[in-house]
């Protein structure tokens, strides 16, 4: 099969006619024969474009007010026939079925209909498309030979490839097929959500066997495509919030969704958030590393030549906050590390790691007082972190961005002070810069000996974050390096850092007062590195 598939015949049936006349004219000029239905055909004919009537071709009229018009073997056979299967081609010939190489269909305007004031359930139901999704799914399935268009913004791409190559490329057909299934999935989700609201009346359904403050909403099995229900959680961030974990099929790389639980009671909503943060952090380090998460921020973290040493250093980062925390490791948790975790005075909610040795599991299941409850999550080998998108829901929509999870490339770090960085500080500086991107903004971390000694997170003022990090570090701030996720707007933080004994600073730069900040560093004999890259984390 050629990588380019020719288009000789198109089936067009659209609700949204934007750009249709221009596209159809382009098709006709390139020798494409058009078949169409009802209102779409009338629109084309009125604009001087010849289009054969589907009903005349099938020999079956549109019935039931147009509910049934394209649902016919002569239509679907022409779309689904495999051009390299002799039996399929024989069936076409025997039944007088023509091949459709292009299917142009967009779906009934269900979402715009239900947004109108006073729309009844019956009116909404009439805008549930049946034939449209079937047609485009059939075309998408047979994308080896058939091109599918579900949106007017795809018309130009198809027309251009036809002009240049006489057909569409394999890559384009596959891309359009994927976009088709995204469209049908989104369409079905909108319908499911609407019907669910009709059932529940948009109110929480209180179940008699649940306490008054417990989660009481029946969550749907599917919330949005392509996510599907993995399992229900006891509740969300708080007992009165319903919650569940959904799986995203097709995602690559290790995740908590696919991790194996070796021990402990069921995971909570907050456990999963903290475990995910721990996993995200430790997988960024090559050396044996550990991190302690509390309320979705690292309160301790360290790298060392042995995992048990990294574990001890991470727990020492903020011993008070580490109590009841969640831990992450980037190497197999061995017996020696498990012994550190079992020391008196420590309580751990959950641990995530690539794997646990049998000895480590036995120790964690027998020695610590909290042995029955600690969740042990085994993910398997980490591998490379895949490039991914992140989604943040806001009222009425979703914010989508590339995840800030990739190793830095095209590093343009530069020392901007008169004072040079001592060679022995670079490991701590690199460690601090990696850690700060995982802390909520405004973010400040202090690091020494490849370990966190102080963290200031989520403050409205950067100088407040500096103060908190220094307070957490105490005497350990002496000889530490400071990393900031964004620029310093004023030199006040530099003077406070100098007073605390901080000996190097790394930050993105880019403030209007960079000169004043650099001058403050020079005044206090503190070398400063600009990275040119910000790590905001809201």
N, C-alpha and C positions, 0 to 999 in steps of 0.2 A: 504493500500500500504506500502510495506517495504520501509524504508528510503534508502535502496540500490537497484538500478535498474540494472538488469543484461544486458549484451551486448552480443547478439548472432549474430548480423548481422550489418555490417558497410557499409556506402556509402562514398567513398573517391573520391574527385575530387579537385586537388590542382594545383595552378600555381607555388607556391614556394614549392619545393620538399625537402627542408632541413629537415633532420631527419625523412623523411617519411619511408624509407626502414626499419630502426630500429623499428619504431613504428608499421609498418604493420607486421613485423616478430613477434613482441611481441603479437599482436592481434591474429595472426594465431596460435601461440603456446598456446594461451589460449582458442582456439576453436572458434574464431570469423570468420564468413564467410564474405568475402569482395566482394562488387560490385563496379565497377569503370567505368570511361569513358576515351575515347581517349588517349591523351598523358600520363595521370596519369596511366591508365591501362598498357600501353606499358612499362612504367618505372617500374612498379611493376613486370610484367612478365619477363622483362629482368633481374631482380634481383632475379628471382626464386620464386616469390610470386604469388600464385594462386589468380586470381581475376576474377569474373564473369563480363561479358560485359553488361552494362546497356541496350544497344540497343537490345541485344538478349532477355533480360528479358521483356522489354516493348513491343517488337515486332515492334518497330518504329525506323528507322535508324536516325543517326545524319544527319541533313540537314542544308543547308544554311551556309556552311563552319564552322559548329560547333556551329552556333548561337542557334540552338535548339537541345538539346540532353537530358537534364534531366527534362524539363518542360512537365511532363506527369503525369496523375492521379495515375499510378501504383507506381510512385516515391513519390509523395506528399501524397498520401493516406497512404503509408507505414510509412511516417514520422509523419503525423498529427493524425493518429488513436489513440484514447484514449483506453488504454488497459483495463480499467474498465467500458467501455460502451458497453453493448451487441450489440447495433445497429452498432457501429463502427466495432466490430469484425465480425459481420454478413456480413458487406459490404466487408471486407477483403476476407472472404471466398468465397463470391459470384463472386468476380471479379478476383480472383487469385492473390491477392496483398500480398506481404510479408512485415513483419514489419522491419523497420530500427531502431535500437537502438542507433546507433552512426552515426553522420554526420560529416565528416572531410572535410572541404572546406575552402580554402582561396581564395581571390578574384583576378581578373585580375590585373596586375601591372599598374594601371592607373597612380599613382603618379610618379613612376620611369620612365614611358613612357614620360610624359609631361615635365620631367626635361631634357630630351635629346635635344640637339641642333637641330633646324630645323624640329621638329615634326609638321606635318600638323594637322589641325582640324580633317580631316577624320581618320588619324592614331590614334588620341586620342580617337575619338568616338568608334573605334573598341575595345578599352580597357575598355569600360564601361560594367561591368559584369551585366547580368540579372538573369541568373539561379542561380549563386552562392549566391547572397544576399537572393533570395527567399528560397533556400534550408536551409540556416542557420537560417533565421528568422522563418521558419516553425519549425525547430528543437528546437530553443530557446523558441518558444511559447509553445511547448509540452514538456517542461523540466521536467514535472512530470515523464516522461517515457523515454525521449530521451536525450542523451548527445551530445553536440555540441562542436567541436574543430575548432577554426578559426586561430590558430597560432601554430607554431611548439613548442613554449615554454610551451604549455599545454599538450603535448603528454605524458611526463613523469608522470605527476600527474594522468592522466587517466589510464595509464598502471599500475602504482603502486596500485591504488585502485582496479583495476581488479584482480591483483595478490593476494592482501590481503583479499578482501571481495567478489570477484566474480561479482562486479558491482560498479557503482559510487554512491556516497552519494547524498542525496537531496541537501545538502549545496553546493557541488561541481557543480552539474547540474545547480543550480540557479546562482552561481557565473559565470559559463561559459556562461550561457544565457545572463547575464548582459554584459559580455565582448563582446559577439556577437553583441549586439545592439550598443555598443560603436563603434565597428569596422565598422558596416554598416553606422552608423551616420557619422563617420569620413570620410568614403569612399564617401558618398553622398556629404558631405561638400566640399571635394577636387574637385569633379566634378562640383558642383555648382559654386565654386570660379573660376575654369578654364573657364567655359562657360561665366560667368559674365565678365571676362576679355576680352573674345573675342568680347562681345557686346560693352563694353565701350572703348576698345583699351587702357586700363590702364590709361585713361586720364579723368580728371574731366569734366563732361558734364555741361556746363554753360546754365542755364535757363534764358530766356530773362526777366522774371518777377522778377528776384532776383537782388539786388544790386551787384556790382562787388566784394565787399569784403564779401559777405554773403556765408554761406555754400552752396555748389552747387553739391555735389556728391549724387547720388541716392543710399541710403544704402540698402543692401539686407534685406529681412525679417528674414533670419536665418544666423547668423555669424559663429557659431560653436555649435556643439551639446554638451549639450542639451539646449542651450540658444535659446530663441525665442523672437522676437520683442515685447516689451511692448508698447512703443510709441516713436515717433520721438521727438527730442529736437530742439529748434530753431537753435542752433549751439553748437559747442564744447567749449573748453577752450577759444577760440577766434572766432570772427564772421566768419572767412574764413574757419573754420573746420566743416565738417558735423558731426553729432552726433546723437545717439539714446540710449535709455535704453533697455536692454535685460533682460529677466527673466530667472532664472535658476530653472527649475522645479525640484521638489524633495528636494530642500533645506529646512532645518528646522529652526525654530526660527523666531522672528520678523525681519522685514526688511523694508527698504524704498520702495522697489519694491511693496510690498503689503500694504503699509500704506495708510490711507484715508486722503485726503487733504480736510481740513475744510474751508480754506480761502486762498485768495491770487491768484496772477497770476501764470502762469505755471512755473514749476521748470526748472532751467538751469542745464547744465552739472556741473558747479562749485558748485551750490547749493547742488546737490546730493552728490558730494564728501564731502563737509563740513558737511552736515547733517549726512552722514554715519559715519564720524569721531566722531561727537557729540554723536550719538547713541552708538557707540562702547565704548566710554569712560564712559558715565553715567551709562550704564548697569553693570559696574564693581563694583558699590558702593551699599551698603545696606542702608545707611542712606540717607535721602533726599539730593539730590545732583544736581548741575547745572554745565554746562560747556559752555564757549564761544569759538567758533572756528573762526579763521581768516586765510584764505589761508591754510587750512588743518592742522593747528596747534592750540592747545589750547592756548589762551592768557589769559584766566581766568577760574577758576574752584573752587568749594568749596562744602563742606558737612556741614550740620547743622541739628538741631532738627526740623526745619520747612523749607519747600521748599522756601518760600519767603525770609528767611534769607540767605539760600544758594545762591539764585539768586542774592541778593544784594552784597554778598561777591564775587561772581564770576564776576559780572560786574565791581567791584572795582579793580579786579586784574590788569587790564590794560585798563583804561577808554578810552584812545585815540584809541586803537586798537579795542575795543569792538564796536565802531561805525560802523554800516554796517556789523556786524558779524552774525553768525548763532549760535543759542542756543539749548542746549539739556537738558532735565530733565528726571529723573528716576522715578518720581512720577506724579500723576495727577496734572496738572496745575490748581490751584484754583484762585478764584477772588483776593485774597491777593497778589499772585504772579503776576497776570496780572496787578494789579495796579503798582507794582514795574516796570514792563516792559513798562508801559505807561507814566513814568515820563518824563518831558521835557528834551530835549538835547540828547535823545537816539534814534537811528535808528537801526532796526533789519530787516535782510533779511528773515529769516526763523526760525521756532521753531519746534523741534521734541520732542514728549513726549508720554508716554503710552496712555494718554487721557487728555482731557480738560473739565472742568465743563462748563455747559451752560453759567453760569455767566462770566467765564473767557473768553469764546469765544466772548460774547457780548461786554465785555470791550475792547478786542483787536480789535474788528471790528468797534468800535466807538470812543474810546478815542485818541489813538495815531495818529499823522499826517500821518503816513505811514500805516494806518489801511487797505487800499484797496489792498496793495501790499504784506503784510507780509504773507508768506506761513505757515500755521499751519498743521503739519503732525502728525496724530494720528496712532500709531502703534499697540495698544492693549498691554496687559500685557507682560512684557519682558520674564519671565521664565528663565530657565537656558540657558547659552550661549552654543550652540552646538559646538562640535569639528568640525572644518572645514578646508578646504584647501584654500590657496590663490594662485592666478595666476597673474604672471607679464609677459607681453609680451616683448620680445626682438627681434631684427632682426633675422628672420628665426626660431624662436622658442618661447617656453613659459617656464618660471621658475615656479615650483610648490612647495609649502611648506605648512606645517601645520601652521595655523594661530596662532599668539601669543595672544590668546584671553581667555585663561583659567586661573582660579585662581591658584596661586602658590601652588605646592604640595611639600612635603618633604623639608620644609623650613630648611635651614641650615645657617640662619643668625648668625653671630657671631661678637661680638665686638672685634676688633683687637688692640685697643689702650689701654694704661694704664688708660685712663679716661673712666669711665663707663657712660652709657646713663641714663640721668635722666628719671624717670618713666613717667613724664608728657609729654615727647617728643615723645613717641612711636606712638601716634595717628597721629601726624604730619609726622613722618618718614614713616609710612605705607601709608599715603595719598600721600606723595611725590613720593614714589617708585611706586605706582600705576599710578600716572600721567605721570611719566617720560617715561614710555614705549609707550606712545601715542604721543610723541614729536619726530620730525625728528632729526636724528643723525647729528652731535654730539649734544646730548641733555643734558641740565641742567635745573632743576627746583628748585626754592626756594619756600618753603611753610611755612606758619605760621597760627596757629589757623584753621587747616584743610582747607586752602585756598591757591591758587597760588598767590604769590606776585611778582614773576619774572620768566621769561622763556627765555632761550637761545637755539635757534633751528637751525639746518641745517648748522652749521659752519664747515669749514674745520679743524679748530683747537679747541680743547676742551677748552683751556684757553680763546679763543674768546667767546665761548658760556657762560663761567662763567662770563666774563666781561659784556656781554649783559644782562644776567639775573640779575646781581647786579645793572646795570644801570636802568633796568626796575623797579626793586624793590625800588630803592632809599633808603630812611630811613627805609623802611619796612624790609630791609635785616637784620637789627638788631634783633637778637633773632629768626631768621628763620633757617630752616634746608635745607640742599642742597642734592638733589638726582641727580646722574649721571647715564646715561644708560650704560656706559662702564667704564673700569678702567681709572685712571689718569696715563698718561705715565711719568709725571714729578710732582714734589711737588709744582711747581709754582702756580697752581690753589688753592692749600690749603692755601698758604700764602695770596693770594688775598681774599679768602673766610674769613679768620680770620680778615683781615683788615676791611671787610664789616660787621663784627659782627655776622657771621653765627656760630651757636652753636652746630651743629651736621651734620654729613655727612654719606650718605649711597651710596654705589657703589658696583659693582660686585667683584672688586679685580682681580688679575691675571696678573698684570704688572711685568716686570722684575725689576722695581724700586718700588715695593710695600713697601719694607722696608724704602725707603726714604720718601715715601708718608705718611706712618704711623708715622715716626719720626717727620715729619712736623706737623702732627696732635697733637702728644704728646707735641711738643714744644709750640703749641698754645692752649693747653688744650681743644682740640675739639675731642669729641668721634667720632669714625668711625666704621661703620658696613660694613662688607663684606657679600654679598648675595650669591656669587658663581653663579649668573645667570645674563646674559647680555640681554639687550633689544634694540639692534640695530634696527633702523627703517629707511630704505633708501627710 
